[in-house]
Amino acid sequence: MAEFSSASELYHAAEKIRDAGFRRWDVHTPYPVHGMDHAMGLGKSWLSAVVLCGGATGSFVALFLQFFTQVSLYPTVVQNKPTNLFTIPAFFPVTFELTILLAAFATLFGLLIFIMLPRWNHPLFNSKLFPKFSDDGFIMVVEARDPKFKKEETRDFLKELGAGGIEEVAH
Amino acid sequence: MAGTSSADSQVHPSEAEGVAREPLVLNNRSMGWITERICGIVENRQPLIWWVLFVPSVALFGCLLFTLVYLVSTGVGVWGNNQPVAWGWAIVNFVFWIGIGHAGTLISAILFLTRQKWRTSVNRASEAMTLIAVMCAGIFPGFHVGRFWMVWFLAPIPNANAIWQNFKSPLLWDVFAVSTYFTVSVIFWYIGLIPDLATLRDRASKKLPKFLYGFFALGWRGGNRQWRHYEMAYLLLAALSTPLVLSVHSVVSFDFATSIVPGWHTTIFPPYFVAGAIFGGFAMVLTLMLPVRKLYGLEDLITAKHIDNMAKIILLTGTIVGYAYIMELFISYYGANKFESDAFHLRIFSGPYTWAYYCMFFCNVIAPQVFWFKWSRHNLWVVFIIVNFVNAGMWFERFVIIPTSIARDFLPGQWGYYSPSWVEKLMFLGTFGMFLMLFLLFIRFLPVIAASEVKGVLPEADAHYPEWKRLREKRRQSSAS
């Protein structure tokens, strides 16, 4: 684990680590650093696909619920509104709301699955240096299980990239 | 790998535009300072004024509980509404509180999508305000059903005779809209809180706070492999909340607009209600944030620029609301509907509630016009007074719409007059107690400003900060020589 003094240093260090071919590493920052995905060689987050599925489920559930109960199960004529396919304008608000609701749930649970939280226990929490990430620290972590990881060489490499403090974390 | 930028090709947006923008955080505060200041509010003892406000608001909340118990044990007849005015203060207050919530979502979602970076300093508190306001709002329709224990009839579950709800009714749409709105707002607010809860967890020294903040922070580690999904989730929720917030008050306005009551049956209602909601909500945001900013020394984070921007939004939405008022009058004059023109004639000239109309018009349309002048937007006392006019005016607007229309219906034989009973008055006051109490607790236990987001809008947060700083120096030198 290495600490850098600014977002820009961390950014350039991340580019180097990426180009050196490391796989199991991450940067921990107090806020999302703009452009860091590129510097780390990460692509687009496909959470959007999960949310689309959630939203589509919401629409179908709502339309089914309304057509089934109002048109097929027990056609209730209220306010002279039709009970057939043309009832759809009156069904629109509930359909819209349920679409949003299920899409929002998909976002929440999809996010938690994608980022693998909640996970209250993690080796990084044993570090003295690590909690600085949530204040003003810019921290890079290279995991020992990375195939390219060699204790001394990686340490020197990080130092070469301009890292301030370097700490080893038991895992 | 491609795309590694050469040093000077990266130009910061504000440099490219060639305009000097006011910084969002004043006095070049560091990230450490921001953490310290925001977390300090939670970690240090509260100022005396916190207790001075908290104790009476708890007392008022007690009044609310008392009136609710009294209402449930006696019956909904303890309210002053009856035929013909079946919708009294309860619905006025419901629409009032729901409307207040809208500014929070506007700030968090719409200003996020439109890349208004100044939102970061105010979004957390206004989202909290949204949630609390929606809770206050929910009390009224919930208890308005009379037998509170039957409130589950609102949920889409068939009753004992296997009859389902009427999905064609705007009242049921309202149930879906408001409950969706609340749920999505909670999700949005909570996801935004996670990084700041992690900050509080990492700073906490006592065992219980550390456990609780740690529990709710879910073990957040701020790795970029987490942030990239987090940012996508935030963007998607903003995109979902934007149409949602516009739909909620539209659906609320359908409660009125789809009826045939003169004064309610107008197509202008949805946009007019939405503009009014944002207008009233921003007024409430400023009412809360001006004292908070002063009390906790947050002037460098919530700057004059923020207040100026919000005052401008109030001016804009207030003017839209004023346009809607005048257009309603014009259409009732220009249209051929006798009942409609009579309803508005009664509303502004000869009806029993004309005083409320003029209160509303003054507070909502005339008073905010002061914000055309820059000095007024920079004088905090003027801002505070005007936004409180708006708070009152928006309540009057709902009062004008609801009882005045049903007190003067189609037949003079149906005419009546409505005035609230003491239970309604105390209940409304009680919701203010609840609102203030929950907001004070929010200040006490949660970070009132989204620290992680504010850090992200600092100039040095940009990964290319040294490059564009160097570029700026170079330009300055060349222009000097």
Interface residues (C-beta under 8 A of the other chain):
Chain A: S6 A7 S8 L10 Y11 A14 E15 R18 D19 D26 V27 H28 T29 P30 Y31 P32 V33 H34 G35 M36 D37 H38 A39 M40 G41 L42 K44 S45 L47 S48 V51 G55 L65 Q66 T69 Q70 L73 Y74 T76 V78 Q79 K81 T87 A90 F91 P93 V94 F96 E97 L98 I100 L101 A103 A104 F105 T107 L108 G110 L111 L112 F114 I115 L117 P118 R119 W120 N121 H122 L124 F125 P131 F133 S134 D135 D136 V141
Chain B: M1 G3 T4 S30 M31 G32 T35 P156 P158 A162 I163 W164 Q165 N166 F167 K168 S169 P170 L172 W173 F176 A177 T180 T183 V184 I187 F188 Y190 I191 P195 A198 T199 R201 D202 R203 G214 F215 L218 G219 W220 R221 G222 G223 N224 R225 Q226 W227 R228 H229 Y230 E231 M232 A233 L236 L237 L240 P243 L244 S247 V251 F254 A451 S452 E453 K455 G456 E460 A461 D462 A463 H464 Y465 P466 E467
